[in-house]
């Protein structure tokens, strides 16, 4: 008897802002993403999708276990061994799915399969034990160097320029080539779970030359700088290419943004190649998101880990198989997170959701039976660039409250009226009355945490806020929700 369970395609980019998809209400008018826009429009587009811990490693732990950061032990960026009892790929594999990982996994131990039957692993565009780099070295016959990084641009910086390699030799193209090869050779008697994970548009900001050229002469939006943002004097030269608090001059910012948009456009075209190869991706559940965003100069900030929309909000849509007859053009403004992806996929496959999952299945929203799955979403990130950058945020999709765990600094934004967080309401005369309910929500979330963030019902700044929970155990599950 044929297996009628859905095939599943999970596509993840790295460091893509939630507003950097053409269909997003706040997308730059210059940006072209026709394939992503079509997939999102023919499914459910979650306008308030968030990375609960907006940097690579903790976000991917949430993805692979369906858990909030404090439920898997990682509340910031740090490599650490990990042996969770249940994983997305593992539950699918145990249920008979053929599971394949292509691209960036970024979990420790390196090469641990986390339930995948097979992996074609490339966590970056350089380094040892990297399937993409090994392929590229063989292609160029240069075994002693990393030919993909010969441009010299930093893998965490703001410098933008065209890539020296043609597009058919880049990581994004490599991932799609291998995805198509998997689909050609997969076991036809079993449903598949294919996770395609791109490195782009994570720096280095080096798209193929045609994509850089497409944007460098276009009208590009200027960075947005709120009334609360750190102030800088006029831009100056001699700045760290990896800086996270910085104001660039007009030319450097134009190069940076042209490169970033070009990389996203390149990803979209490659997804278009996959759509054409499959005849429309009609016979599988398609999920698209990113592990976190990129400040891109907004509020004079760069990179990730920040609690602001540019860093924490990500593209997020789901598209059911055509024969399910789910409604199309569904838009949800309720907050959802990366932790919701595993429960949604397991529910779609008819697999029991482990008790360890803190995320929620989004199928009711996709079916039109519910507006959302939670009242509010909590996110956080321990200090990464500097210790006093540790932060928490709480949002219901309409407002967002931010608390910096080390300094006690607060923000309150009305996302309905001010979706780009230009005006900090915590400075208003009635701020105390408006902010107290949000403090209470965050206090309720944090009250049992081992760091001691809450004393009674009061938030206490200056407590430890490290990347791993104080009682971290690579095999443990954590109750702090």
N, C-alpha and C positions, 0 to 999 in steps of 0.2 A: 504494500500500500504506500503511495507516495507521501512524503513528509510535506505537510502543507504549512508548516510554521514559516514566518517571514524571514527572508534574508535581511541582514542588517549592515548598513554602511555608516560608520561613524567617521566624520571628517573633522579634524582639529587643526587649526592654524596656531601660530605662536606669536603673541604680542599684537593681536589685531583689536583695535578699538571697536566698541559697539556701534559707534556712528560711522564706521568705515565699511559700509555696505550700502549700495545705492538706495535700497528700499527703506533704510532706516529714516525716521522722520527728521533727523538732524545731520544726515550725510552731506559731505561737501558736494556741491553741484558738479564739480569737475570729475569725480570719481566714477569709473566705469566698472560695474560688476553685474552684467546682465544675466549670467548663469546663476549666480547666487540669488539674485533678485527673483528670478523665475521659480527656483526651487522653494524659496521662502513664501512666495505668493501662492503657490499651489499647495501649501501646507499650513502650519501654525507658526507665526512669527512672534516670539516673545521679546517685546520691546525692553523689558527690564530683566534681562539675563545677566547674572553676575558671577564672577570668580570670587568665591568666598575667602580665598587667601591668594591675592593676585600676584603670584610669581610661579615660575615653571614647576618646581618640584612639588610644593604642597597642593597646587591645583590639580596635578595629575594623580596625586594620592586620593583626592576627593573623587576624581573621575573614576578611578579603577576600583573604588570600594563603596561608592554611593554614600560617603560620609562627610559631615562637616569637619573643618580642620581640627577642632578640639576632640573629635571622636576618633581621629586616626593618629593623633599625637604630634602632627606637624602644623604649627601655627606661624611659620616663617620659612625662609629659604635656608635650607641646610641639607647636605647629603647625609643620609643615615640609613643603615640596614633596616629592612622592613619585611615582615612575614605575616601579612594580614590573613585571617581565617577564610575570608570570602572575597573574591575579586570578580569583576564583570566578565572578563574572558574565562575565568575558571568556572563560574556557574554555567556559562553557555557551553563550554567544552564538555562538562560533566553531563549536560543534557543532550549531547550529540551534535552540537554545532561544530563546523570546521572554523577554527579561529586563526586569523592571520593579522600580524602587526607589521606595518610598513612605515618607517620614518622614525620620529622622535618619541621615545618612551620616557627617558630621563628619570628613572627610578633606580634605587640601589637595593641589592647588588646588581651591578651591570651584567646583562645577559640572563638574569633571572627571568623566567618566562611569564610569571604571574597568571598562568592559565592559558596562555597562547600556545597553540599547537606548533606554530612556526613564526619566527620573527626575521625581518630584514631591517636591521637596526642602524639608525644614523641619528645620534643625538645632537650633532653639530655638523659643520662643514669642514672640520679639521679634527685631528687627533687619531690615536691608535684605536684598533678594534672597532672600526666604523665601516659598515658595508658600503656606504656611498663613497667614502674617501678611498677605500680599496679599489672600487670600480673605477674611480676617476684617475687614480694613479696608474692603473693598468692601461686605461685609455690613452694617457699621455706618456706612459713609459717613464714616469718620474717617481720612483719609489722612495726617494730620500726626503721629499718635501710634501706639503699639503697644497696641491695645485689650486684647490678651490679657494684658498685664502691668499693667493699671490697678489691680490689688489692691495693688501696692507691695511685695510680698514678694520677698525675695532669691532669685535663681536658684541659690544655693549654700548656703542657710541652713537653720536648724533651726526657724524659725517656721512653725506650722501654722494654717490657717484655711480656711473654705470659699471656693471660687472665686466670683467675682462673675458669671461667665458660666454659662448653662445648659449641660448636658452636650453637647447637639448642636452647640455652637460650640467645643468644646475639641479639642485636637490629637489625642487618642486617637480620638475619634469621627470626625474629619476623615480620619485614616488609614484607618479601616475603611470609610468611605464610598467612598474612592478605590480601595481594594482590591476592593470589590464591583463598582465601575464597570469596573475593569480586567478582572475575570473575565467580565463581561457582553460586553465588546467585544474580547477578545483574539482572536488568530489561532487558529481551531479546528484548523488543520492542523499546528500545531507544539506541542510541549510547552512549558510555561511555568516560569520561575523567578521567583517573586514574593517580594521581601524587604519585609516590613512592619516598620518600626522606630519604636517609640513613644519619646517623650521621657519620659513618666511611668514610674516614680514618682520620677524625678529632681526635686529642688526646682526651682521653688517648690512647697512642700507645700500645694497648694491643689486638693483634689478638688472635684467638684461637690457642692453643699450636701447632697443626700440621702445621699451616701456619707460625708461628714464626720459628719453627724448619726447615721448608723448605728453609728459606732465611739466617739464622744466619751463616751457614757454606758455603754459596755461595760466589762467587767473586762479591762483591758489589762495585758500583762506588764511588769514593771519592767525597767529595764536590768540586765544582768548585769555584775558587776565582779569580775574575777579578782584573785588574791592578788598579782599582779605589776603591776597597772594603776597609772597615774599618780594620785596622791592629790590631792584637793581639799578645802578647807574647805567649810563649808556653802554651798549655792547662794546666789548673789547677783545683784542686778539690775545693769544697765549693761554686760552682756556683749555682745561682738561677735556680731551675728546670723549671721555666717559662720564662727564659731569652729570649730576642729577638735579642741581639747582643752578639755573643758568639762563641768561638772555642772549640769544644769538643776534648777529646783525642780519639785515634783510637778505643778503645773498646766501649766507650759510643756511638760514632757515628755509629759503626757497629750495636749495639743493637737498636738504634733509627731507622736506615734505614731498618733493617730486619723486624722490627715491622710494619713500614709504608708500605712497599711493601707487607707484609703478609696480611695486612688489605685490600688492593686493590685486591689482589688475592682472598680473601674470598668473597668480593663483587661480583667479576666476577663469581665465582662458584654459588653463589646464584641467580644471573641473569640467569645463565645457567639452574638452576632449574625452573625458570619462563619460559624460552624458551621451555623447554621440556614439561612443563605443558600445554602450549598453542599450542603446535605443530609447533613452529617456530616463533611466534609473526608475522605471515604473514598478518593478517587481521587488522592491525592497523598502524597508524603513530607512529613511535618510535623516541623519542628525548632523547638524553643523554647529560648531562653536569654536572658541579660542580659549587658551588657558589664562589669559589676562590681556589687558590693553596696553597702551603706550601714551604717556602724557604729551609727547610730541611738541613740547614748548608751551602748552597751555598752562596758565598760572605760573609761568617761568619755571616749570618743572619738566624733567624728562624721565624716561624709563617707567618701571612698574613699582609695585608694593604700596603705592599710595591709595587712599580710600576714595579718591575722587572718581567721577564717572569715566573720565578718559582712561583711567588705569583699571578700575574694578568692573566696569560694565563691558560685556562682550557680545559679539553677534551670537544669536541663539535661535535656531529654528528646527522644526521637525516636520517631516513629510511622510505620511503613511503610504503603504503600497496602494496602487490605484484600485485594486480589486476590493479593498476594504470600504470604499465609498465614504471615506471621512470627508467632512466639509473642507473646502478650500478657502483661502483668503481669511483665515482666522487670525485675529490679533489679540494678544493677551498683554495687559499692562500690569499684571500681578508679578511680584518678584519671584524669580526662579534662580536656581544655582546649578553649578556643575555637579553637585551631589545628587541632583534629580535625574541625571542621565541613566545611571545604572538601574534604579528602580523602574524607570520608564521602559527600558529595553527588556528587562526581565519580564515585566508584565505583558509586554507585546508578544513575547515568545512563550507565554504561558508557564513561566518558571516562578516558583515561590521566591519572594523577596526575603533575603536573610534578615534576621532581627537586628543585625549590626548596622544596617542601612539607616541613616537619618534622613536621607532624601525621600522625595515623594514621587510617585508615578504621575506623569503629566498627561496620560491618556485621557482622563476625564476632560481636561481643557481642550485637547485636540478633537475630542468627540463633540464638543459644544455643550457638555453636561455640567461644567463648572467654570467659573471665572478665574479661579486660582486654587492653590493648594496650601497656602499659609497666610497668616496675617502680616508677618514681616519676616525679613531675612537678615541674619547677622553675618558679618564678615570681619576679618581682622588680618593684620600682618605685624609680626614682631619687627623691631628695628633692624634694618638691613644695611643701608648706607651709613646711618648713624643711629645710635641706640635710642635717641629721643624721637625717632620717626615711628616707633611702635604705635599702632592705631587700631581702633575698632569702628565699625559703622553698622547702623541699623536702618533699614528702609522698608517702607510698605509700597514703594513704587510711586508715591505721591510726595513724600518728604524723605529727607535723609539726615540723620544725626550722626556726627563724627566725634569721637573722643580719642585724644592722643594719650596713651596709657602712661607715658613717662612725665609729660609736662602738664597734663590736665587741660590742654587747649581743646576747645570745642568749636564745632560748626553746626549750623542748622540751615538746610537748603529746602526750598519749595520747588520740587522737581517739575510740578505741573506748570508753574509760571516761569521757572528759571532752570530749565533742564541742563544748562551748561555751567551751573553753579557760579554765577557771577556775583551774586549778592548773598552775603553771610548774614542770616537773620539773627544769629546769636548776639549781634551788636545792637539790635533794636531795643527800644525802651521796655517792651513787654516780653523780652527774651526769656526771662526766668519762668514766667507762666507757660510759655509755649514749649520750653525745653524740658521741663520736669517730667512730663509723661514719657519722653524719649529716654531720659536718664533712667527712669524706672524700668522701661523695657530692657535696656542694656544690663541693668543691675540684675534683673531676673535671669537673664541668660548667663551671666558670669558668677552668680552667687556661690556656686559650688566649685569654682575653679581653684586649683591648688596654688596659683600665684597670689591669691589674696586681693583680687581687684576690687572686691566689695566688702565693706564693713557695715553689717546690718543691711541697710538699703542705700548706702552712700558709696559712690565710686571713689576709689583711693588711687591717686596717681603715684608713680614712682615705684610700684611693685615690680618684681622681675617679669619681664615679657620676652622670653627667649624663643628661638625658632622651634625648639622641641619642648614639650611639656616637662615639668620638673620630674615627673615619675615615668619618663619615657622608657618603654620596653618594646623592642622591635616585634614581639609576638603578641602584645597586649591589645585589648580594645578599651576605649575610654568612655566614661559615662557623662562627660562634661558637655552638655548640650544647651 
